[in-house]
């Protein structure tokens, strides 16, 4: 509803368009036939120029001088409009359901939604006297301050169900109604919550209208209610414990008590003081200054008392025989003015801590009451909220059962005392008998111990000799395995090398297939021999760690690059994430560290069919001045390991399942070697796994080194296969990487031009057009970021020209974003 400046009432309907009412009759109706985008009107506002703006379920329209025009259907047609508001600067604020807040200013629409810090559902607006705009949304109550929205919602412990309507007072007080969470008052930075529990008529508050006579009128789906603002303030300042609401419904002349709250304004105060409220069966009006208030407190009568399903007379001292403690009270209040709106509160003194709000219910039930004296009190209010505080009272005493009397407790105490005395005497006698028996047992046991000591000495001597023999045999076995592994590795390396050379010559397909099988078998046998040799060294106690400086990130790239290629051949994703807090210059045995990583990552690739493998490197605890506890985690999406197998897999020659060996191969030594090496480092290793996916963690303490002591960086990893036949500019300063990438790209049919640094890359781009540029990031003279910027400047755009793909060994968090922000189109690590 809306009252125009000329006193015209505008009434929006559901399916019936917009009605214009003048002097108590409908003078015109506007609908889709007149140009409205829809016949369900959900929001109205009159602008300063006299035009009426209409929000419907399918758009926004303007009515001016009797003509309807649709406004910006591209912006307002997709979401139902719930509220309209004109700000002091002339901007139109449009609240929508699903599209957030849209502000139309000088033909430009600005959107505030959930992504912009507001909400996607905006239901109401209110402008306070100081010019602050308040917005009611599904996320809570927001105010627009200094170009941004500040929201009070569930994070502040208020408005868990959002805000339906907003009103305010000249002193800056804000009133906010909700759907199902009652009424809120905001004053001096603090919120007060009112609900049906402390006297509010209903927890649904669709609209708040101030009658300017000291009361707030609120609508709900149960009718219209009125409450004095001073009573609300008294409750907020804890001067009263509850409020009183007067309600109006069908008995007061309303055709339907269900009011509308899904459109705004859903209630207004006209210039003559009349309050107007829309319902599902038309519009109702009320003149607060003409209402006659019922000030007669309703007399209260307790009509009936039932104890343990037996009625009792309500006279004299009421005593109830021992029973189940069930009481039922029935009461009423004598009021002939809307008796259906009489409300009650009651309490049973001695049982209830506070008054129970019974609403219009006229009976109270209690069960399992203990014996004792009680007083039942009931008070009531009439239809206009006037309370009969004296109420009616009845006193009752529930007689106790015998087991609840003092005599019973005295008899029980004497019985318990006698029983304890008898038990104590029996206990003393048994203790004496047990002492004699224990003495005999001690004597027998002493004699037996002497014999056991002699036998144990003989057994220990036998075990010592057996232990010496076993250690000697174990050392001999370890020496034998080491010698045999070494002798086998020498010819195996020759077999692998010659096979690789032969595969590079011209062969028939059958010869190439046979030699490929030879090479795979030789590689597998060499890996097994290496495991056996390492394990023999571990068993013989000959593992010693080197302590030399190395660059951690370079070591990781060199170690993981071949494994990345292997993973890509299986169609797996591979990611390396290194915490910036991890120092790069460290001291330790990087060869053994490589061995641990290769074993764990190779296992992850072997047992993963779909998904990928991630290697995380971070810091455990706080880095020290001299060393850092470096934490490694290898994460896969593979077959998983049952929790009961977690300890078993770190034992030599053991795997989680016998079928694993048959399907995936392996000796079962890899994890045992990793465990021993980690322990030699002074760290620990463990697994997290279940039905699918595994995470292998290990921690190694590594000393710090100076950057100058770290050797030069090794060659970066082989790039991924590109696919289409293209003209490629390869920008790479490392000769080995140049040759490898160039040969691979040419083998795939691409034409390759090589630039050794960013300067040559810019010059080559100026001379020739390329389909794609593979750009290294770290290069002398001009790095990859500078070269990309120069190429984009030459193309006259920041992106969208020749595709530039970053080709780098850096795979830490944030490197991809940095490359894309620098103008590159993609990223390969």
NUVOTOR-668837 format. One record per residue (C-alpha): x, z, y. Coordinates in steps of 0.001 Angstrom, whole numbers, padded with zeros to 6 digits, always signed. Layout:
<pts>
XZY;...
</pts>
This chain:
<pts>
+000000+000000+000000;+001001-000591+003623;-000586+000167+007010;+000226-002385+009682;+000878-001540+013311;-002638-002741+014167;-004223-000387+011614;-004685-003080+008965;-004356-001891+005397;-002465-004149+003000;-003186-003467-000693;-001198-005152-003451;-002877-005548-006837;-001919-006398-010386;-003069-009954-010898;-005334-010044-007835;-002829-010883-005114;-002599-009199-001694;-005740-007791-000029;-006019-007324+003734;-008488-004556+004646;-009806-004083+008188;-012440-001556+009271;-013157-000575+005670;-013719-004065+004239;-011577-006791+002671;-011195-009545+005230;-008784-011791+003352;-006955-012188+000032;-003651-013985-000458;-002685-015284-003915;-000692-018044-005587;-003237-020511-004176;-001983-019519-000729;+001703-019844-001647;+002563-016434-003151;+005141-016682-005993;+002882-014453-008112;-000425-012554-008073;+001063-009143-009029;+002262-007531-005795;+004913-004816-006326;+006401-004152-002857;+005366-004410+000822;+007070-003946+004199;+006207-004904+007792;+009177-006253+009782;+009835-005612+013470;+008634-009154+014274;+005179-008327+012844;+005585-010358+009655;+004646-008808+006306;+007140-009304+003478;+005755-009283-000029;+007638-008566-003250;+006105-009801-006498;+007159-009898-010128;+008559-013405-009626;+009986-013570-006124;+009865-012695-002426;+007477-014088+000222;+006818-013727+003960;+003349-013694+005554;+003338-014591+009217;+000393-015728+011326;-001692-016220+008198;+000823-018499+006429;+002819-017595+003296;+006347-018889+002712;+008640-018192-000249;+012054-016713+000649;+015271-017682-001167;+013867-018320-004673;+017467-018835-005862;+018135-015129-005228;+014811-013343-005762;+012971-015255-008475;+014841-013914-011539;+014114-010161-011237;+010895-008258-010431;+010978-006687-006944;+010209-002936-006822;+010799-001889-003176;+011378-003374+000306;+012943-001779+003385;+014060-002990+006839;+017195-001277+008148;+017863-000521+011792;+020199-003521+012042;+017366-005845+010946;+018667-006409+007411;+016086-006524+004606;+016904-004330+001597;+015314-005577-001631;+015214-003307-004701;+014852-005147-008016;+014450-004308-011681;+017510-005726-013432;+019247-007303-010458;+020172-004194-008471;+019968-004041-004662;+020008-007303-002692;+020526-007094+001101;+019371-010138+003098;+021192-010266+006437;+021276-013425+008598;+020451-015609+005596;+023274-014181+003449;+022485-012099+000343;+024811-009237-000673;+024324-007770-004156;+024923-004146-005127;+024447-003570-008862;+025955-001461-011631;+029254-003360-011454;+029420-002749-007690;+028882+001003-008066;+025079+001299-007769;+022522+000473-010526;+020704-002559-011876;+017267-000941-011262;+016390+000076-007659;+012964+001691-007116;+012729+003197-003621;+014290+003546-000133;+014245+006152+002626;+016032+006258+006001;+016777+009774+007296;+016581+010624+011011;+020375+010279+011379;+020249+006686+010064;+021524+007361+006535;+019816+005104+003981;+018914+006758+000666;+018252+004657-002442;+016421+005753-005604;+017693+004096-008801;+017690+004589-012559;+021152+006147-012146;+020028+008796-009639;+019924+009292-005869;+022421+007277-003782;+023220+007273-000091;+024931+004504+001860;+027899+005916+003794;+030784+003982+005407;+030072+000760+003553;+029779+002241+000068;+027285+004155-002065;+027694+007783-003080;+025526+008600-006122;+024183+011913-007327;+023302+011574-010999;+023837+012942-014477;+027538+013484-013753;+026484+016067-011133;+023856+017571-013440;+020853+016038-011626;+018440+013118-012122;+019011+012446-015837;+016016+010077-015747;+016647+008445-012377;+014598+008527-009133;+011126+007028-008535;+010422+007941-004887;+012110+009532-001846;+010761+011413+001190;+012370+013528+003884;+011958+016057+006680;+013188+015919+010301;+015798+018617+009515;+017526+016334+006997;+015884+017726+003841;+015486+015083+001118;+012728+015188-001520;+013132+012981-004626;+010527+012435-007348;+011365+011376-010896;+009663+010020-013985;+009559+012983-016381;+012056+015306-014649;+009957+016743-011827;+010901+017091-008153;+014303+017626-006503;+015148+019031-003048;+018497+018225-001394;+019482+020453+001511;+022926+021313+002961;+024741+019751-000006;+022785+021659-002704;+020007+020565-005068;+016934+022556-006160;+014960+021419-009210;+011182+021944-009558;+009282+021269-012769;+006088+022188-014584;+007954+025219-015950;+007951+026866-012496;+004542+025677-011262;+004774+021953-010480;+001556+020162-011484;+003323+017415-013458;+006912+016372-014206;+006022+012758-013337;+006258+012221-009563;+005427+008615-008638;+005093+009037-004867;+005671+011799-002289;+003577+011782+000906;+004019+014398+003666;+000630+015213+005270;+002444+016716+008315;+000356+019832+007881;+002938+021693+005814;+002241+020196+002365;+003660+017514+000094;+001220+015345-001867;+002488+013864-005143;+000984+011336-007541;+001327+011164-011315;-000481+009666-014288;-002621+012847-014424;-003826+012795-010826;-002818+013823-007308;-001373+017255-006526;-000581+019225-003387;+002029+021955-002874;+003026+023834+000286;+006553+022991+001459;+007141+026611+002464;+006461+027670-001134;+009006+025106-002342;+011517+026456+000170;+010798+030057-000905;+011500+029132-004529;+014739+027376-003525;+015833+030518-001634;+014684+032736-004543;+012058+034613-002580;+009441+033711-005221;+009714+033021-008966;+007153+030185-009151;+005098+027803-007019;+001375+027024-006944;+000065+023464-007098;-003462+022270-006326;-004533+019245-008332;-007152+016525-007774;-008633+014194-010376;-011891+012876-011764;-013849+016006-010811;-012819+015461-007184;-014217+011941-006943;-011372+009823-008343;-012575+007037-010648;-009274+007410-012529;-006694+010168-012308;-003892+007785-013338;-001950+006725-010250;+000463+003841-009942;+004219+004399-009635;+005794+001079-010573;+005559-000366-007054;+006410+000949-003596;+004962+002273-001383;+002650+003906-003970;+000956+006079-001359;+000929+006302+002456;-000212+008463+005379;-002176+006391+007879;-001915+006905+011634;-005192+008882+011637;-003867+011345+009049;-005713+009824+006080;-003720+009764+002854;-004098+006682+000658;-003145+006526-003034;-003435+003529-005411;-004753+004134-008945;-005442+001898-011922;-009108+001769-010790;-008780+001163-007093;-007563+003069-004042;-008486+006673-003148;-008207+008341+000252;-008253+011957+001381;-008279+013709+004770;-006228+016912+004290;-007562+018419+007538;-011157+018156+006268;-010623+019751+002853;-012422+023055+002270;-010127+025383+000362;-011465+027671-002355;-009920+031026-001405;-011824+033157-003917;-009529+034456-006706;-011209+033820-010077;-012330+036979-011951;-010659+037204-015382;-012204+038475-018619;-010510+039063-021987;-013301+037967-024326;-011932+038464-027819;-009095+040156-029752;-008318+039245-033372;-005702+041207-035396;-004613+039826-038784;-007713+037541-038685;-010078+040479-038156;-011918+040854-034796;-011504+044183-032946;-013677+045866-030351;-012264+045727-026813;-012905+049376-025894;-010886+052590-025725;-007429+052879-027279;-007067+049963-029678;-005064+050840-032786;-004328+048211-035428;-003705+049215-039030;-000434+048106-040694;-000583+044403-041401;+001249+041135-040712;+001624+041616-036943;-000675+038710-036024;-002622+038926-032741;-004945+036401-031090;-006326+036821-027542;-009073+034730-025956;-009721+034944-022230;-011472+033089-019422;-011841+033021-015629;-015189+032845-013868;-015005+029953-011373;-017756+027436-010664;-015634+025187-008428;-013832+022750-010738;-013422+025243-013630;-011400+022664-015572;-008577+023090-013009;-008259+026867-013467;-004750+027681-014752;-003519+030803-016554;-000349+032823-017134;-000037+035687-019625;+002509+038030-021136;+002635+040678-023864;+004572+043596-022401;+006974+044907-025009;+007493+041446-026481;+007563+038701-023788;+010444+038864-021316;+008587+036787-018726;+005187+035247-018006;+004063+032389-020260;+002526+029413-018406;-000589+028553-020440;-001868+025812-018139;-005599+025437-018724;-005364+026837-022278;-007556+029939-022759;-006042+031605-025810;-002734+033175-026860;-001292+033712-030352;+001453+036041-031615;+002831+036388-035160;+005233+038756-036945;+005027+041401-034214;+006892+044626-035106;+005030+047959-035005;+004782+049529-031559;+002758+049753-028345;+001938+046586-026362;-000028+045603-023256;-001509+042120-022919;-001860+040883-019305;-003410+037631-018087;-003691+036227-014522;-005297+032991-013249;-005438+030626-010268;-008420+028606-009062;-008540+024891-008379;-006839+025328-004968;-003964+027456-006290;-005268+030901-005259;-004106+033475-007817;-005857+036567-009119;-002644+038575-009459;-004443+041738-010689;-005783+039900-013713;-007055+041615-016856;-005207+043983-019208;-005694+045402-022703;-003459+047993-024475;-002805+047825-028218;-000809+049839-030727;+000287+048335-034049;+000620+051120-036649;+003790+050934-038780;+003989+050471-042556;+005375+053438-044523;+008786+051729-044797;+008863+051589-040968;+008216+055352-040436;+010752+058097-039685;+009867+059905-042934;+010854+056839-044931;+014237+056643-043208;+014902+060380-043844;+014102+060078-047559;+016205+056931-047816;+019172+058625-046096;+019088+061634-048484;+018866+059323-051497;+021816+057259-050306;+023901+060420-049661;+023277+061734-053213;+024063+058334-054710;+027343+058140-052783;+028340+061638-054046;+027664+060705-057665;+029537+057416-057348;+032504+059203-055706;+032763+061738-058590;+032610+058959-061164;+035232+057030-059258;+037661+059986-059198;+037375+060438-062959;+037990+056755-063609;+041001+056751-061264;+042607+059546-063256;+042085+057644-066488;+043508+054485-064924;+046596+056389-063658;+047428+057522-067221;+046940+054008-068527;+049154+052559-065765;+051983+054942-066639;+051951+053645-070198;+051820+050035-068985;+054825+050610-066657;+056867+052026-069491;+056019+049093-071762;+056673+046582-068989;+060090+048076-068171;+061184+047637-071742;+059915+044052-071777;+061682+043246-068493;+065031+044268-069894;+064538+041784-072700;+063352+039086-070262;+066434+039523-068042;+068730+038900-070985;+066751+035849-072046;+066658+034501-068461;+070425+034717-068135;+070847+032673-071282;+068302+030123-070015;+069990+029842-066580;+073335+029092-068188;+071701+026386-070301;+069977+024902-067228;+073224+024877-065254;+074971+022889-067966;+071995+020486-068182;+072009+020081-064384;+075702+019213-064320;+075183+016658-067085;+072204+015109-065249;+074083+014835-061949;+076999+013179-063694;+074660+010712-065409;+072846+010018-062131;+076095+009282-060301;+077140+006986-063100;+073794+005211-062973;+074025+004827-059204;+077542+003436-059419;+076448+001024-062143;+073459-000220-060110;+075596-000635-056995;+078222-002623-058869;+075658-004805-060639;+073708-005468-057420;+076881-006451-055601;+077990-008769-058394;+074571-010454-058513;+074236-010839-054713;+077404-012969-054462;+076201-015915-056634;+072635-015474-055312;+073770-016149-051723;+075454-019324-052988;+072254-020411-054719;+070156-019805-051602;+072593-021586-049286;+073003-024659-051471;+069275-024871-052089;+068645-024801-048316;+071190-027606-047756;+069744-029702-050553;+066223-029318-049116;+067530-030919-045919;+068439-034152-047753;+066289-037018-048955;+064405-035840-052070;+061456-036887-054125;+058316-034757-053793;+058812-033371-057305;+062456-032430-056551;+061454-030814-053244;+058719-028795-054991;+061127-027545-057657;+063820-026642-055092;+061220-024861-052921;+060280-022716-055915;+063972-022011-056524;+064448-020924-052929;+061367-018645-052971;+062442-017056-056243;+065993-016582-054980;+064788-014995-051731;+062523-012640-053672;+065299-011703-056111;+067750-011116-053267;+065238-008786-051562;+064827-006811-054811;+068610-006590-055254;+068974-005340-051662;+066381-002617-052287;+068114-001561-055502;+071511-001444-053761;+070135+000632-050877;+068351+002986-053244;+071505+003445-055345;+073404+004381-052182;+070675+006850-051244;+070667+008486-054668;+074438+008758-054648;+074400+010347-051203;+076560+007632-049587;+074236+006776-046650;+076000+007366-043317;+074564+006402-039940;+076496+004541-037258;+076339+005752-033664;+076702+002795-031323;+074868+001811-028107;+072151-000830-028292;+069207-002188-026253;+065985-001090-027939;+063748-003878-026636;+066300-006586-027527;+066632-005117-031013;+062843-005121-031406;+062546-008770-030390;+065386-009897-032665;+063994-007888-035570;+060340-008876-035230;+060632-012574-034293;+061078-013830-037917;+058257-011550-039022;+056019-012864-036214;+056542-016404-037553;+055669-015200-041065;+052510-013528-039747;+051459-016636-037829;+051880-018716-041003;+049256-016426-042595;+046989-016823-039554;+047529-013239-038346;+047740-012016-034751;+050885-010075-033831;+051406-007744-030885;+054296-005589-029667;+053574-002781-027186;+056471-000720-025750;+055740+002240-023490;+057634+001881-020180;+058702+005537-020582;+060833+004627-023615;+064518+004255-022508;+066055+000883-023350;+069719+001924-023615;+070071+004156-026694;+072720+005262-029189;+072108+005104-032938;+072259+003005-036075;+070246-000019-035047;+070943-001698-038422;+069136+001064-040334;+066412+001122-037661;+065952-002631-038204;+065748-002037-041960;+062949+000544-041537;+060993-001729-039173;+061407-004824-041378;+060202-002939-044456;+057120-001495-042701;+056154-004665-040776;+056758-006916-043817;+054490-004641-045869;+051822-004815-043131;+051934-008635-043132;+051979-008785-046957;+048881-006603-047399;+046857-008068-044463;+044709-011120-045106;+042666-011204-041872;+043153-009674-038434;+046620-008810-037283;+049566-006441-036997;+050558-004358-033963;+053847-002519-033402;+053589+000353-030880;+056710+002101-029543;+056332+005245-027447;+057781+008651-026656;+056967+011747-028704;+056747+014749-026409;+058828+014873-023211;+062117+012880-023066;+065164+015169-022950;+068232+014849-020780;+070424+013605-023671;+068026+012175-026241;+064456+010945-026751;+062153+011288-029741;+061091+007648-030131;+057760+007164-031964;+057059+003914-033857;+053611+002984-035183;+052903-000107-037311;+049150-000841-037290;+047525-003380-039629;+043987-004437-040618;+044876-004791-044291;+043541-003397-047547;+044012+000301-046775;+045328+003162-048939;+043204+005972-050352;+044066+009427-048887;+045006+010832-052305;+047708+008098-052603;+049410+008821-049247;+052143+011042-050698;+052622+008954-053862;+053581+005693-052081;+056748+007261-050635;+058070+008008-054161;+060541+005536-055802;+059063+002774-057990;+055492+003859-057098;+052683+001895-055429;+049126+002864-054489;+047653+000848-057386;+049059-000970-060383;+047009-004017-059430;+048904-004132-056128;+052141-005011-057952;+050437-007787-059870;+048793-009296-056758;+051415-008739-054050;+054637-008055-055985;+057374-005619-054987;+059478-002922-056624;+057960+000125-054969;+061336+001035-053380;+060712-000055-049760;+058766+002990-048561;+061019+005388-050500;+064030+003872-048704;+062221+004120-045345;+061379+007768-045939;+064971+008665-046802;+066436+006716-043851;+064010+008344-041412;+064947+011770-042746;+068655+010889-042373;+067887+010036-038735;+066417+013556-038460;+062819+012342-038065;+059720+012111-040206;+057347+009398-041515;+053643+009543-042401;+050575+007330-042872;+046995+007205-041601;+044743+005032-043768;+041393+004838-045521;+039199+002111-046994;+040707-000556-044712;+043589-000767-042305;+046702+001439-042190;+048971+002991-039554;+052534+003907-040564;+054151+006323-038090;+057768+007413-037933;+059774+009352-035355;+063542+009034-034802;+065635+011065-032318;+067948+008660-030441;+070597+009613-027902;+070732+008046-024431;+073390+005467-023483;+074483+003922-020212;+073217+000415-019523;+076771-000866-019155;+077606+000189-022723;+074766-001886-024224;+075874-005316-025614;+074375-008544-024259;+070838-009543-025243;+070353-011701-028325;+068354-014920-028468;+064579-014645-028009;+062028-015475-030691;+060919-018889-031859;+057838-020080-029912;+054567-020828-031606;+053550-024315-032720;+051759-026144-029907;+049745-028807-031743;+048870-031962-029729;+051402-034726-028993;+052430-034120-025391;+055122-034654-022792;+056720-031200-022612;+059065-029640-020049;+060997-026872-021847;+062471-024354-019362;+064926-022143-021286;+068419-020910-020387;+069498-019909-023922;+071167-022829-025756;+070126-021639-029229;+066511-021321-028152;+066722-024715-026450;+067931-026428-029603;+065461-024642-031880;+062438-025256-029633;+063446-028868-028929;+063933-029732-032612;+060620-028127-033573;+058690-029831-030763;+060222-033236-031523;+059495-032757-035243;+055841-032251-034247;+055901-035527-032308;+056279-034248-028727;+058552-035682-026029;+060775-032900-024684;+062749-032602-021424;+064984-029486-021200;+065702-027508-018007;+068185-024643-018198;+066775-022663-015251;+064022-022550-012665;+065858-024815-010192;+066163-027610-012772;+062536-027083-013779;+061274-027573-010201;+063411-030697-009839;+062215-032133-013174;+058579-031502-012205;+059124-033364-008946;+060613-036379-010803;+058165-036667-013674;+054643-035677-014648;+054336-033415-017743;+051391-032482-019943;+052581-028900-020317;+055464-026674-019163;+056887-023965-021450;+058392-021466-018980;+060880-018747-019844;+060477-015688-017591;+064016-014291-017282;+066586-016948-016180;+069547-017123-013796;+069365-018677-010316;+065548-018862-010322;+063363-016946-012794;+060095-018124-014339;+057845-016460-011739;+059746-018065-008825;+059755-021478-010539;+055996-021255-011196;+055331-020367-007556;+057430-023340-006389;+055626-025766-008741;+052191-024462-007678;+053205-024816-003996;+054257-028401-004637;+050902-029099-006317;+049073-027511-003371;+047148-024973-005461;+047701-021547-007056;+046465-022671-010495;+044717-025528-012256;+047565-028097-012032;+050042-028753-014814;+049437-026108-017513;+052286-023567-017466;+052650-021306-020509;+054853-018229-020241;+057294-018170-023189;+058877-014716-023311;+059894-011977-025702;+058309-009364-023439;+055134-008061-025117;+054571-004782-023305;+051211-003791-021844;+050741-005520-018499;+053184-008432-019076;+050362-010877-019867;+048451-009906-016704;+051622-010250-014609;+052233-013791-015907;+048630-014884-015272;+048691-013328-011785;+051889-015288-011072;+050043-018603-011514;+050705-019268-015198;+047860-020433-017420;+048663-018700-020697;+051127-016375-022358;+053075-016585-025628;+055228-013710-026874;
</pts>
